[in-house]
Amino acid sequence: SVGVISLTFTSSNMGAYCCCELDVSMASMAELKRRMEGTTRRIREKPDIYVTIDELKLAGNGSFTFSPQKFTFRGLEVRCTVQVRGTPGQMAALAAGKAKDQACATLRISERRRESLRNT
């Protein structure tokens, strides 16, 4: 399946003395696209789940800004492909685990109690 995810990252407290802020959107985006588009990473084993980054782009008013105090991404859109490869049993176990997590969340079971349920 293919989906679009919009991400926003902000990091601050890099310094206390700021005199300017620089918009580095074009250079940063070009480098990010060069390094990431077309890459595939395995994010899980048994079943194997692979994510391929098909396209990165800045949405509408998206930007990368930099100052000594903070670095900010805004409006980064990622189009990716997710592949799941495994045996029918592995797929069923993955689905059952997700269903158990959803049921626990719906029933408001604590994370500590969920951990004990995962080990059963």
C-alpha positions in Angstrom: 0.0 0.0 0.0 1.1 3.6 -0.5 0.4 6.5 1.9 1.3 10.1 2.4 2.6 11.2 5.8 3.1 14.8 6.8 5.9 15.4 9.4 6.8 18.4 11.5 10.0 18.4 13.6 11.3 21.2 15.9 14.4 21.2 18.0 15.5 24.2 20.2 17.8 25.2 23.0 21.0 25.1 20.8 22.1 28.5 22.1 21.1 31.6 23.9 22.5 34.2 21.6 20.7 34.6 18.2 21.1 37.4 15.8 19.5 35.9 12.7 17.5 33.1 11.2 18.4 31.6 7.8 15.9 29.9 5.4 17.8 26.9 4.1 14.9 25.2 2.4 16.1 24.7 -1.1 19.7 23.5 -0.3 18.4 21.3 2.6 15.6 19.8 0.5 17.9 19.0 -2.4 20.4 17.2 -0.1 17.6 15.3 1.7 16.1 14.2 -1.6 19.5 13.1 -2.9 20.2 11.0 0.2 16.8 9.6 0.9 14.6 9.2 -2.2 14.7 5.6 -3.5 16.2 4.2 -0.3 14.6 1.1 1.2 15.0 0.1 4.9 13.9 -3.0 6.7 12.1 -1.9 9.9 11.0 -5.2 11.2 11.8 -8.9 10.9 9.4 -11.9 10.8 7.4 -10.8 9.0 9.8 -8.6 7.2 8.5 -5.0 6.7 10.3 -2.7 4.2 9.7 1.0 3.7 10.9 2.7 0.5 10.9 6.5 0.4 9.5 7.3 -3.0 9.3 11.1 -2.8 10.1 14.0 -0.4 8.7 17.4 -1.0 7.8 20.6 0.9 4.1 21.2 1.2 2.6 24.6 0.5 4.4 26.9 3.0 6.9 24.2 4.1 10.4 25.3 5.1 13.7 24.4 6.7 15.0 27.2 8.9 18.2 27.4 10.9 19.5 29.8 13.6 21.9 29.2 16.5 18.9 28.7 18.7 16.9 26.2 16.6 16.6 24.1 13.5 13.1 23.5 12.2 11.4 21.4 9.5 7.8 22.4 8.6 5.5 20.8 6.1 7.7 17.9 4.9 5.6 15.4 3.0 6.9 11.9 2.5 5.4 9.5 0.0 6.5 5.9 0.7 5.8 2.3 -0.2 5.4 -0.3 2.6 6.0 -4.0 1.8 5.2 -6.8 4.2 6.8 -10.2 3.4 6.2 -13.3 5.5 4.5 -16.5 6.0 0.8 -16.7 6.7 1.5 -17.5 10.3 3.8 -14.5 10.7 1.2 -12.2 9.1 -1.5 -13.6 11.5 0.8 -13.0 14.5 1.4 -9.4 13.4 -2.3 -8.8 13.0 -3.1 -10.4 16.3 -0.5 -8.3 18.1 -1.9 -5.1 16.6 -5.4 -6.2 17.5 -4.3 -6.9 21.1 -2.6 -3.4 21.3 -5.8 -1.7 20.0 -8.0 -3.6 22.5 -5.7 -2.6 25.4 -5.8 1.0 24.3 -9.6 0.9 24.0 -9.9 -0.7 27.4 -7.3 1.8 28.9 -5.0 -1.0 30.1 -1.8 0.5 31.4 1.5 0.1 29.4 3.0 -2.0 32.2 0.1 -4.5 32.1 0.3 -4.5 28.3 3.9 -5.6 28.5 2.9 -8.6 30.7 0.1 -9.5 28.2 2.6 -9.3 25.3 4.7 -12.0 26.9 1.8 -14.4 27.1 
